[in-house]
Amino acid sequence: MNKIIPIRFGVVVGLLVSSMVLGSPGKHPSTIIYPKLDWKVPLGIEYRRVLNDSIVAYIARDTSLPLVAITGYIKSGTLFDPLGKEGCASFAVHMMRTGGTKKYSADALDARLEQFAIKLGLSASESQVEFSCSFLPQFTDTALEVLEQVLVYPIFDVEKIKLEKSLALEDIQHRFDNPAPILDAAFDKFLYPRQLSSRLVTEKSLTKLTQADLIQYHKQVFTGSNMIIAASGSIDTTRIKQAFGSWFIPGKTNAFTKNFSNNPKPDYTLVLVHKPQATQTYVQIGIPFIKRPTSEYYPMSVGNLILGGGGFNSRLATKVRSDEGLTYSIRSEAGSNYIYPSTISISFFTKNKSLSRALMVTLSEINKLLASGITDDELVFAKKTLLESFPSMFRSPNDIVKTYAWNEFYGRSPYHFKTYEDSINTISKKDVSAVLSKYLIPSKFTYVIVGDTSEILKNDTLADFKVSKLAPRFVTIADSIPYLP
């Protein structure tokens, strides 16, 4: 009688994979030779079309997947909300999707989207309104009809407005339940005091919005002017042109095309936001930076990766997190903004009793970087990180057209991505040191701290660094932040 020897499934799979990949079970992975990746950045010009006198579209016909995806970028956003009616842009585009259209009630629209598996959404950020719609090619006519209804013929049903307002007001009441949103709001408010970008939606501003406000907003924004479309999938230029070219009046001006002025001008060195009984302290350190486009941005990007933007390999993560054990997460960011000057920031959270030491170690690492500069290995690492992540922007035809639509929307050169690799490769250690010395100035930092102030000050006993000595100082609570100038 033959003896049956059981073999685990995982062992079989492992042997099969090993055989397929290596050619034989005894071959070591380090000996595998891969063909050289011959990748070149695709140019957007071959995808660019003009649908009518005012709408530019990037279109990629792609039959590899049974899906059509359309994205649109429109010049508007929360920066342009009327004073006293903060939240107008976000609430208006939300209601365009949920408030019904000329042909479909709100419920009928939901049913239509569900029946034909159409995914449709709208959102508003600071400087753009974005809409997206994806669907199966066989439902193209239905999807485009629904999209037209939402973009061109919303009715902003009054009863729906009441319902959505009540939900939004509830969200506002709970938005500061956790420290992280408080930190974000306080950082913007105090780095950009009296600026349009630091305004927050309040219960009062949302309550003041009327159906007439939403109708007026839609009339001013959704004109076709300053709209850029990205489309991909089993759909051709003619079909997109028939749709968008007929929906909007050619040449009609979007009212939100003015130049925007917004500058970070902090009034305080220290901002303490009191959150009683918080066991952790949340910190964001910031300093004004620059508006893009600028040749200084890429050297700063390299410096930022080395300082704190490069994950566990960065100096701050290595020292503050790994060596000192003062935080689970710390990172730096060199802001990228084409509308107004951004900031350089460092953020982390730590125990109340370790705040002073965490800040001291952070500042020490920054000063070391400024004094000694970066190493050759760090420069290679940062450049490699930037360049190896670059192709991910062009993984699919949809990625390509969206990337180039966004690129043109913010006024960048159509050859911006073609020259990107050379721009990164030519950065030297001297370039990085120059931009770090120019913008990363610890004596000008603004410290925004959210936590239990009594605990923070009680543990402020470190001889080499004291939070209490930072001045001028402003102390507030989370609920007051939206109403500060």
C-alpha positions in Angstrom: 0.0 0.0 0.0 1.4 3.4 -1.0 1.9 5.9 1.7 0.1 9.3 1.1 2.3 12.3 2.0 0.2 15.5 2.6 1.6 18.7 0.9 0.4 22.1 2.1 -1.2 24.3 -0.6 1.2 27.2 0.2 4.2 25.0 -0.4 2.8 24.0 -3.8 2.0 27.6 -4.8 5.5 28.7 -3.6 7.2 26.0 -5.7 5.1 26.9 -8.8 5.8 30.6 -8.4 9.5 29.9 -7.8 9.6 27.8 -10.9 7.8 30.3 -13.1 9.8 33.3 -12.0 13.3 31.9 -11.5 13.3 29.2 -14.1 14.4 26.6 -11.5 13.9 26.3 -7.8 17.6 26.7 -7.0 18.1 30.1 -8.7 18.5 33.1 -6.4 16.4 36.2 -6.9 19.5 38.4 -7.0 20.6 36.8 -10.2 17.4 37.7 -12.1 18.1 40.1 -15.0 15.2 42.5 -15.8 15.0 44.4 -19.1 15.7 48.1 -18.8 12.6 50.2 -18.4 12.4 52.4 -21.4 9.7 54.8 -20.3 9.1 58.3 -21.6 6.7 60.8 -20.3 3.7 61.1 -22.7 3.0 64.5 -24.1 -0.4 66.0 -23.5 -0.6 67.9 -26.8 -1.8 64.8 -28.7 -4.8 64.5 -26.4 -5.8 68.1 -26.4 -8.9 69.3 -28.2 -11.0 72.4 -28.3 -14.7 71.6 -28.0 -16.0 75.1 -28.7 -14.8 78.6 -28.3 -14.1 78.3 -24.6 -13.8 74.6 -23.5 -10.6 72.7 -23.7 -10.6 68.9 -23.4 -8.0 66.2 -23.1 -9.5 63.0 -24.5 -7.9 59.5 -24.6 -9.8 56.8 -26.4 -9.1 53.6 -24.4 -10.8 50.3 -24.9 -8.7 48.3 -22.4 -11.4 48.6 -19.8 -15.2 48.8 -20.2 -15.4 52.2 -18.6 -15.8 55.8 -19.5 -14.5 58.5 -17.1 -15.1 62.2 -17.4 -13.6 64.9 -15.1 -14.0 68.6 -15.2 -12.2 71.5 -13.5 -13.9 74.8 -13.2 -12.4 78.1 -12.0 -14.2 78.8 -8.7 -14.0 77.5 -5.2 -14.2 78.4 -1.6 -11.8 81.3 -1.9 -14.5 83.2 -3.8 -17.4 82.6 -1.3 -19.2 85.9 -0.6 -18.2 87.5 2.7 -20.7 86.4 5.4 -21.8 83.4 3.2 -18.8 81.1 3.7 -19.7 77.6 2.6 -21.6 78.8 -0.5 -19.4 77.0 -3.1 -19.3 73.7 -1.3 -23.0 73.7 -0.4 -24.0 74.8 -3.9 -22.2 72.0 -5.7 -23.4 69.5 -3.1 -27.0 70.6 -3.8 -26.4 70.3 -7.6 -26.0 66.6 -7.0 -28.6 66.1 -4.3 -31.2 68.8 -4.9 -32.9 67.6 -8.1 -32.8 68.8 -11.7 -35.3 70.1 -14.2 -36.0 66.6 -15.5 -35.3 64.5 -12.4 -36.4 64.9 -8.8 -33.7 64.2 -6.2 -35.0 60.7 -5.6 -35.5 60.0 -9.3 -31.9 61.1 -10.0 -30.6 58.8 -7.3 -32.6 55.9 -8.8 -31.4 56.7 -12.3 -27.7 56.7 -11.3 -28.2 53.4 -9.4 -30.1 51.7 -12.2 -27.3 52.4 -14.7 -24.3 52.1 -12.4 -23.3 55.7 -13.0 -21.0 57.3 -10.5 -21.3 61.1 -10.3 -19.9 63.6 -7.9 -19.1 67.3 -7.4 -16.8 69.0 -4.9 -15.3 72.4 -4.3 -11.8 73.1 -3.0 -10.1 76.4 -2.6 -9.5 77.3 -6.2 -11.5 74.8 -8.3 -14.8 73.1 -8.6 -14.4 69.5 -9.8 -17.0 67.2 -11.2 -16.5 63.5 -12.1 -18.7 61.0 -13.9 -17.9 57.3 -14.7 -20.1 54.8 -16.4 -20.2 51.7 -18.8 -19.8 52.6 -22.5 -23.2 51.1 -23.3 -24.9 53.7 -21.0 -23.1 56.7 -22.6 -26.2 58.5 -23.8 -28.0 58.0 -20.4 -24.9 59.1 -18.4 -24.3 62.2 -20.5 -28.0 63.2 -20.3 -27.9 62.9 -16.5 -24.6 64.8 -16.3 -26.1 67.6 -18.4 -29.1 67.8 -16.1 -26.8 68.1 -13.0 -24.4 70.6 -14.5 -26.8 72.7 -16.5 -30.3 72.3 -15.0 -30.2 71.9 -11.2 -33.3 73.2 -9.4 -32.1 73.3 -5.8 -35.2 71.9 -4.3 -36.2 74.0 -1.2 -37.1 71.0 1.0 -33.9 69.3 0.0 -31.9 72.4 1.0 -33.5 72.3 4.4 -32.6 68.7 4.9 -29.0 69.0 3.7 -28.5 72.2 5.8 -29.6 70.4 8.9 -27.1 67.6 8.2 -24.3 70.1 7.4 -25.1 72.1 10.6 -24.7 68.9 12.6 -21.3 68.3 11.0 -20.2 71.8 11.9 -21.2 71.2 15.6 -18.9 68.2 15.7 -16.0 69.2 13.5 -13.8 70.0 16.4 -14.4 66.9 18.4 -10.9 65.7 17.7 -7.6 67.6 17.9 -6.4 67.1 14.3 -9.2 69.2 12.6 -8.6 71.9 15.3 -5.0 72.0 14.5 -5.6 72.3 10.7 -8.2 75.1 11.2 -6.0 77.0 13.7 -2.9 76.7 11.6 -4.7 78.3 8.6 -6.4 81.0 10.7 -3.2 82.1 12.4 -0.7 81.7 9.5 -3.1 83.6 7.2 -4.9 86.1 9.5 -7.5 88.3 7.9 -7.1 86.4 4.6 -9.8 84.8 2.5 -8.2 81.4 2.6 -8.5 81.2 6.4 -12.3 81.7 6.6 -14.4 78.9 7.9 -18.0 77.9 7.5 -20.1 78.8 10.5 -23.6 77.9 11.5 -24.5 81.5 10.8 -23.0 81.7 7.3 -24.5 78.4 6.3 -28.0 79.3 7.7 -27.9 82.5 5.6 -27.6 80.7 2.3 -30.8 80.7 0.3 -32.1 79.0 -2.8 -31.5 82.3 -4.6 -27.8 82.3 -3.5 -27.3 78.8 -4.9 -29.1 79.6 -8.2 -27.0 82.7 -8.6 -23.8 80.8 -7.8 -24.6 78.2 -10.4 -25.4 80.8 -13.0 -22.1 82.6 -12.5 -19.9 79.5 -12.3 -21.2 76.9 -14.7 -20.8 78.8 -17.9 -18.2 76.7 -19.8 -15.6 79.5 -19.6 -12.5 78.5 -17.8 -13.6 74.9 -17.7 -11.2 72.1 -18.7 -12.4 68.5 -19.4 -10.5 65.2 -19.1 -12.2 62.2 -20.7 -11.0 58.6 -21.3 -12.5 55.3 -22.2 -14.6 53.9 -25.0 -15.8 57.3 -26.2 -14.5 59.6 -28.9 -13.9 63.3 -29.3 -17.0 63.8 -31.4 -19.3 62.5 -28.7 -17.7 64.7 -26.0 -17.8 67.7 -28.3 -21.5 67.1 -29.1 -22.3 67.0 -25.4 -20.2 69.8 -23.8 -20.2 71.9 -26.9 -24.0 72.2 -26.8 -24.5 72.5 -23.0 -22.7 75.8 -22.5 -22.8 79.1 -24.4 -19.4 79.7 -26.1 -17.6 82.7 -24.8 -19.8 83.3 -21.8 -17.6 84.6 -19.0 -17.2 82.8 -15.7 -17.5 85.5 -13.0 -14.7 83.8 -10.9 -11.7 84.7 -13.0 -10.2 87.6 -11.0 -6.6 87.5 -9.6 -6.4 86.4 -6.0 -4.3 88.0 -3.3 -3.6 86.0 -0.2 -0.4 86.2 1.9 0.7 84.5 5.1 1.5 87.2 7.6 1.4 85.7 11.1 0.7 88.0 14.1 1.8 85.6 16.8 4.8 83.3 17.5 2.7 81.0 19.7 -0.9 80.0 19.4 -2.3 77.8 22.2 -5.7 76.2 21.5 -7.0 74.8 24.8 -8.6 71.4 24.7 -9.4 70.3 28.2 -8.3 66.8 29.4 -6.5 66.0 26.1 -3.9 63.4 26.7 -1.9 64.2 23.6 -0.6 67.6 22.3 -0.8 68.3 18.6 1.7 70.7 17.1 2.2 72.4 13.7 5.1 74.7 13.2 4.9 77.0 10.1 6.7 79.7 8.2 5.7 81.6 5.1 7.0 80.1 1.8 6.4 81.0 -1.9 3.8 80.8 -4.6 4.5 78.6 -7.6 5.7 78.6 -10.3 9.2 79.3 -9.0 12.6 77.7 -9.6 13.1 77.4 -5.9 10.3 74.9 -5.4 12.2 71.8 -6.5 15.3 72.4 -4.4 13.0 72.9 -1.5 11.2 69.7 -2.3 14.5 67.8 -2.1 15.3 69.5 1.2 11.8 68.8 2.6 12.1 65.1 1.8 15.4 65.0 3.7 14.1 67.0 6.6 10.7 65.3 7.3 8.8 64.6 4.1 10.6 61.4 3.3 8.9 59.1 5.7 10.9 57.0 8.2 14.1 57.8 6.3 13.9 61.6 7.0 16.0 63.3 9.7 13.0 64.3 11.8 11.5 60.8 11.8 14.8 59.2 12.5 15.7 61.4 15.4 12.3 62.5 17.0 10.4 59.2 16.4 12.9 56.4 16.2 15.8 57.5 18.4 13.9 59.6 21.0 10.5 57.9 20.9 8.8 61.2 21.3 6.1 60.7 18.7 4.5 58.1 16.5 4.4 60.4 13.5 6.3 63.6 12.4 6.5 65.1 9.0 7.4 68.3 7.2 5.8 69.7 4.1 6.8 72.4 1.6 3.4 73.6 0.4 2.7 73.7 -3.4 0.2 76.4 -4.3 -0.4 78.2 -7.6 -3.0 80.7 -6.2 -1.2 82.3 -3.3 2.1 81.8 -1.3 2.1 78.7 0.8 4.0 77.7 3.9 6.6 75.3 5.1 5.3 73.3 8.0 6.3 70.6 10.5 3.6 68.6 12.3 3.5 65.9 15.0 1.7 64.9 18.2 3.2 63.8 21.4 2.5 63.3 25.1 1.8 66.4 27.2 4.8 65.9 29.3 7.2 65.4 26.3 6.1 68.5 24.3 9.0 70.7 25.2 11.6 68.0 24.5 10.0 67.1 21.2 10.1 70.7 20.1 13.7 71.1 21.3 14.8 68.0 19.4 13.0 69.1 16.3 14.6 72.5 16.3 18.0 70.9 16.9 17.6 68.8 13.8 16.6 71.8 11.7 19.6 73.8 12.9 21.9 70.8 12.2 20.6 70.6 8.7 21.0 74.4 8.2 24.6 74.3 9.6 26.0 71.2 7.9 23.8 70.9 4.8 22.7 67.6 3.2 24.9 64.7 2.4 25.6 63.1 -1.0 23.6 60.1 0.0 20.6 62.2 1.1 20.6 64.1 -2.2 20.6 60.8 -4.2 17.8 59.4 -2.0 15.6 62.5 -2.4 16.1 62.8 -6.2 15.4 59.1 -6.6 12.2 59.4 -4.5 10.9 62.2 -6.6 11.8 60.6 -9.9 10.6 57.1 -9.1 7.2 58.4 -8.1 6.8 60.5 -11.2 5.6 57.8 -13.6 2.7 57.0 -11.4 1.0 60.2 -12.6 0.7 58.6 -16.1 -0.3 55.0 -15.2 -3.4 54.9 -17.4 -5.0 57.0 -20.2 -7.3 58.5 -17.5 -4.3 59.5 -15.4 -2.7 61.1 -18.5 -5.6 63.3 -19.5 -6.5 64.3 -15.9 -2.8 65.2 -15.3 -2.6 67.4 -18.3 -6.1 69.0 -17.8 -5.0 70.0 -14.3 -1.7 71.1 -15.6 -3.3 73.6 -18.1 -6.0 74.6 -15.6 -3.2 76.1 -13.4 -1.4 77.7 -16.3 1.7 75.5 -16.5 3.6 74.9 -19.6 2.5 72.0 -21.8 6.1 70.7 -21.6 6.2 71.0 -17.8 6.5 67.2 -17.3 8.9 66.7 -20.2 11.5 68.9 -18.4 10.7 67.6 -14.9 13.4 64.9 -14.8 16.2 67.3 -15.9 14.9 69.9 -13.4 15.4 67.3 -10.6 18.6 65.8 -11.8 20.4 69.2 -12.0 19.7 70.1 -8.4 22.9 70.3 -6.3 23.6 70.3 -2.6 24.4 74.0 -2.9 21.0 74.6 -4.4 19.3 72.9 -1.5 21.3 74.6 1.1 20.6 78.0 -0.5 16.8 77.6 -0.4 16.8 76.0 3.0 18.8 78.9 4.4 16.5 81.4 2.7 13.2 80.1 3.9 13.7 77.7 6.8 14.3 80.3 9.6 13.6 78.9 13.1 13.5 82.3 14.7 10.5 83.2 12.5 8.5 80.1 13.2 4.9 80.3 14.3 3.9 77.5 16.7 0.3 76.3 16.7 -0.4 73.9 19.6 -3.6 72.1 20.5 -3.9 70.5 23.9 -4.6 70.9 27.6 -2.8 74.1 28.3 -2.7 73.5 32.0 -0.8 70.2 31.4 1.4 71.8 28.7 2.5 74.6 31.0 2.8 72.3 34.0 5.3 70.1 32.1 7.1 73.1 30.6 10.2 72.5 32.8 12.9 71.9 30.2 15.8 74.2 30.8 16.9 74.4 27.2 13.5 75.1 25.7 10.3 76.6 27.2 7.0 76.9 25.4 6.0 79.6 27.8 8.8 81.9 26.6 7.5 82.0 23.0 6.0 85.4 22.4 3.8 87.1 21.3 1.3 84.5 22.4 -2.4 84.0 21.7 -4.6 81.6 23.7 -8.1 80.5 22.5 -10.5 77.6 22.3 -11.6 75.6 19.3 -15.1 77.0 19.0 -13.7 80.6 18.7 -11.5 79.9 15.8 -14.1 80.4 13.0 -15.0 83.8 14.4 -11.5 85.2 14.6 -10.4 87.7 11.9 
